[in-house]
Amino acid sequence: MTVTSEAPAPVPGPPEGADLLARKAVLRVTGADAADPAEFYRWLHREHGPVVPVLLDGDVPAWFVIGYRELHQVTANDGRFARDCRRWNAWHLVPDDWPLMPYVGWTPSVMFAEGDAHRRRAGAIGDALGAVDPPVLAGLVARECDALVTAFAGDGAADLVEQYSHRVPLHVIARLFGLPGDEIPDLVRDVAESLDADERAARAHERIHARMRGLVDLRGHRPAQDVPSVLLSHPAGLTPDEITIDLLVVMAAAQQPTGNWIANALRLILEDDQLSSSVQGGRLSIDQALRRVLWDDTPTQNFIGRWAVQGCDLGGQRVSAGDLLVLGLAAANRDPRARPAGGRREPSTRAYMSFGHGEHGCPHPCPRLALMIARTAIEVLLDRLPGVALSVPADELRWRPSFWMRGLQDLPVTFDPAGVTP
């Protein structure tokens, strides 16, 4: 069975709704807020409540949903707060070169699909990734991590962001997709260039898309034990075009969040001698350290988003049809109504919003696979480099100036090359 029909594009909300929201805005949110996001979110909760009218880049208006209960309400109700950006009421305020256009520019991908179309495609992706045998994945991740560590093991120093954490998920995804090993370095380069805000980014996107399309076409003639082959044979009847663009979505969703998760957890472990001793001594598991990061330094801080299908009340605010809602995942994790008085959660608690929620949350089994990749990456690094330590004071580590992602610019470390285990 091949299903190709798409639902009609939704009708945009009334432009005056966006203009009204712009007049309500109480602050601008930018990358500058990344300096101390925890304090920023505490201030927002204290001064403005769970749903805040804000201005994004270029003074484009949006609702910033930072309340845990309100975020749960938005993400659990796809009929009222939906994903198709074409219903947005603010398109008349958005220039073609808007820096956030990659987040809101509609594509025929699983990201913007709704209802049965979304369930069909997300279900196929979940089945394809769920078919990966956990022991096989663990071995694959360990081999890729070992190879990355070996590449700098003789240097006595490394940047664990550029040379390790951001490469691990991309190497693993490339292997799960069945990409030949000799093509992975070019993919790593193209993904890095695609994140730049210059003319190279568009060319890099084109090369990545062409590589994925070539892989899908190849698997149409020569199936293998990989994700594209499973998708091609899935009962959902996905077309090659659908599979190509959804592979790109999966790769993007895995690479930066998982890479930042690994680096943020390594920072937490390496800057705290007591925590490092607890992890390496087995008193605190790496999983607990990773979950602590999800509560306190979650990689995906904020996410665009949802669009209101109709006017409604949310968190004491009146939302108009077509309004954009930015999901404040990190702020919801810090909602004082969702945390104990001391402000901390037990590391084992899993009620964080870091993977989203509802039909458009990170689909099963992706959180489990991301945890396995992150856990194995940290285990391999600490096993191979037993004396690894930060090469700069922890308070000199630099965060990327992003309102959307929480990630380090670099994570410089030193170690004794003679102590590296084989």
N, C-alpha and C positions, 0 to 999 in steps of 0.2 A: 504494500500500500504506500502510495506517495501522496502526501498532503501538502499543497502549495498555497492554498487560499489564505489570505490575510484579512483580518477584520478591517472595516473602513477606518480611516484616520479619524480620531476624535475631533470634535469641533473645539477650537480654542475658546478659553473663557473670555469674558468681556474685558477689554483693555483697561477700563476704568477701575477694575478690581486691583490691577497692578499699581496703577497710579495712587489709589487710596492706600495701599500697603506701603508704598514708598514714602508717603507723608507720615505714616505711623512709625517709621523706623526710628529706633532709639540709638543705634550705633552702627559703625562699619566693622566688618570682620575681615581681617587680612592675615597674611603670613606673619606679621609682627606679633600676633597673639600667640605664636608658637614658643616664645621665649619662656613663659611659665604658664602653660595651659591649665594646670591644676588650679592655680590661683584665679585665673581668668574665669574658669567655669564656676568656681565657688562664688565669685563676685556676681556673675550673671544670675545664678540661682537666688542669691540673697537680694539683689536689687530689682530683678525683672521677672522672676517666676519661671514657670516651665515652658512657656512658648513665647519667643521673643521676636518682634519685628526688626529685621536687620537689612543692611545694604551689603551686597557682595561687591566684587570688583566692578568698577564702572558704575557704581550706585544702582545696580540691578536689585530689586527688592525680593525678599524671601522671608519665610517664617523659619526661625531656628528652634527646632524642637529639642529641648534639653532635659525635660522631665522624664524620668524612667517610666512612669505610668502612661504619660502621653505618647512617648515613643512606642511603647508596646501597643497602644491603641491604634496609632497610625500604621504600623507595620503589620498588624493583624487584620486590618480591614481593607483589603484590596479593592472592594467595591466602592469605597468612599475616597480612599487615597491611593491612586493608581500610578503606574509606571510610565505610561506613554506620554512623552514630553510634548507631543503635538497639541495637547490641550492647554498648554501654558498660556496665560493671559499677558505675559510680559515680552513677547517676541518683538514688539515694536520698540522696546528699550534696549535690545541686544544687538550690538554691532557684529558684523561678520567675523571680525578678528578678535572677538571676546576671548580672553585667556581661558575661560572655563567652558568654551564650546565643546571640547572633547567629552565633557560630562553630560551635556544636554543635547548635542546634535543627534537627531534620531537616526538610527540604523536598523535594518531588519534583523536584529539579533535577539537572542534570548533575553538580553538586558531590558529591552523595551516592550517585549511581548506581554500580553495579558491573558487572563482567563485560560481557556482550553489550549490556546496556542502556546502559552508559556508553560503550562503543565506538560504538554507533549514534549517540548524541547528540553526543559529542565529535567524531566523524568529520564529522557534518553541520556543526557549528560551524567546524571546520577548513577544510572545503570552502568554506563561505560567505565566510570571511575570506580564504582563499587565492585566491578569485576576484577580489579587489581588485587591479587592475593597479598595480604599484609606481610607475611614473611618475605615474599619476593620483593615487595616495595622496600622493606627495611634493608634488605641486602643491597638493592640498587642504590638507595640513598647513601648507605655506608661506603660503597665503592666510589661514588661521585665525590663524597666529602673527603675520603682518603686521597683521591687524586688531586683535589684542590689544595689540601694541606701539603702534600708532597711537593707541589709546585713552588711553595715558598719556604719549605722546612729548613733549607740550608742557609736562609738569609738572616735568621736571628731577629727579624722584625717583619711586621705585616700590617696592612690596613684590613681589618676583618670585615669591613663593609664592602669595599670594592673588590677585594681578592677572595672573599669567602661568602658572607651571609647573603649578598644579593645575587651571587652566582648559583648557590646551591639549588633554590627552587627552580630556576630556569633550566639548569642541567637535568634535573629530575623530570620536569614536565617534557622537555625535549625527548628524553628517553621513553617516557610513557606514550608520547605521540609517535614514536618510531622513527624519529629524525636520525639520519646517519651521524655517527660521532664526528666525522670531519666537517659537518655543517654547523655544529654547535658553537664554535668560536664566532662565526659570522652572525649567528642569531644573537649571541650575547652582545656583540658590537651594535647590531641594529636596534635591539631593545634599549640599550643605553642611549643611542642617538635619538630614538623616538621620544625620549623624555625631554629633550632640549626644546627650547622655544625659538627655533630658527628654521631656515629652509631645509636643513638636513633632516628634520623630524618627518616631514611629509614623504621624503624619499625613503627613509627608513621604514615607515609604515607600509609603503608600497612593496618594499622588498619582503617584509614579514608576511604580508598578505599573499604575495606571489609564492612564497615558500610553503605556506600552509595549503594554498590551493593546489600546488604541485603535489604535495603529499597526499591530499585527498584523492586527486586524480590517479595517482599511482596505486593507492590502496583499492580503488575501484576495480583495477585490473589484477592486482596482486595482493590479496588480503594477508594480513599478518596478525600476530598477537599484540595489538596495540589499540589505543583509544579510537583513532579514526576508523579502523576496520570494524570495531564494535558498533560505532555510530552508523556506519554505512549499512550494516545488516540489521539494525534495530527495527522492531515492528512499527515504531513511530513513523517510518518512511521519510526520514529527513533527506532533503535535497543536498547535492554537493555544495551549493551556495550557502545553505543554512549551516552545514557542518563547518565549512571554512570560517565563517564569521564567528561561530560559537567557539571554535577552537581558539581564536584570537581572544575572545572574552575570557575563557578559562585561563589562558596563559597570563593575561594581564591581571586577573583576579588573584592568581597564585603568586606571581613574582614579587611585586613590591610589598604587599602586606606580609607575606611569609618571610621575605628577606629582612624587613624591618623588625618583625617579631623575633627572629633569631638574634639580630644585633642588639635589640633593646634588652633581651634577656641576658646576653653575654655581658653587656654593660653593667646590668644589675649585679651579676655574679662577680665580675672582676673588680668592681669598685668597692665591694663590701667584703672584707677579709673574713668576717664571721659567716656571712652567707656562703662565700666560696668554700670555706671549710665544711659547712653543713652539707652543701651539694656534693662536694668531692668525697666527704666522709659518709655519705649515704643517709644523713639525718634529715635532709630535705631533698625531695626528689626534684629532678629537672622539670617534671610536669608541674609541680607546685610553683617553681620559679616562673615558668611560662605563664601559668594562670595569674600569678601576681602581676605580671606585665599587662595582661589583658584588662585587669581592673584599673591599674594605675598609669600605664603608658601604652595603651592599646595602639597598634600601628595605624588602623583606619580610624582617625579621630572623628571625621564628619563625612557625610555622604550625600550627594545629590542623586536622588531624593525621591520624593513623591509629588504628585500634582493632585490638588483637590478636585474631585469629580463634580461636586456641588457645594454650595455654601453650607457651612456648619460651624458649630462652636467647638473649640479645642483649648483646654487649659485656660479658660477665662478670656479667650480671644475669639473674635469673629473672623473666620477664614472665608474668603470668596472663592467661587468656582474658578478653577484655573490657576490658583496661587501655587507657587513652588514652596515645598517644605524641605528644608535641609535637615537630615537626620543627625542629631548631635550624639553620636554613640559614646564618645568619651565623657561628655558632660552628663549623660544619663547614668553612666557607671558611677559618677560622683554625686548623683542626686542625694542630698541628705535624707530624703524620705526612703531611699533604697539601701542606705548604709547605716551601720551602727553609729552610736554617738562618737566613738573614737575615730571614725572615718576610714577604718580598714575592714577588709573582708578576710575571712580565712582563705588561704590559698586554694583549698579544695572546692570552694563555692563556685558554681558554674553559671550563675544567673546573670553574668555580664552580657551586655548588648554588642560585644565586639564583632560577632558574626552576623549581626542583624537579627531579624525575626520574621516569622510568617512566610508566605509563599515566595517572596522575593529575597528572603534571607539567604545566606550562604547555604547551598543545598547539600543534603546528605549525599555522600559521605565526606564532603570537602573539609569540614572542620577536623574530622578525625585524621584525614590524610595530612593536613597541614600540621597538626600536632605531631604526627609521626616524623615528618620531615624535619621540623624544628628540633624535636627531642634528639633525633639521631645526629643532626648537625652539631649540636652542643656536646653530646657524648663523645663523638669522634674527635672534636677539637680538643676537649679537655683531656682525653686519653692520649692523644698524640703529642700534645704540648703541655706536659704536667707543670711546668714552671711559668706558664704564660702570665703576663702582667701588663697592665696599662702602662704606656710609655709617657703619658701626660697625666697631670692631676685630673681627677674625675670632673671637677668643676670647670675644666677647660675644654671638655668635649663639646663639639658644636652640633646643634640640631639644625636640620633643614628648615628654612623659613616658610613653612607650609601650614595653612589652616586645615588641610585635608588629611595629610599623613604625618605621623609622628615617627621620625627616623633620623638617625645620626648622619652627619656629613661624612664622618670617618670614625674609625675605632682603632687607633694605633696601639699596637702591642709589641712587646719584646719577649724573647725567650732564648734559651740556650740551645743552639742547634745541636750540640752534642747530646742533649737530653731528650731530643725528639725520638719517640718510639717508632719502630718500623711499622 
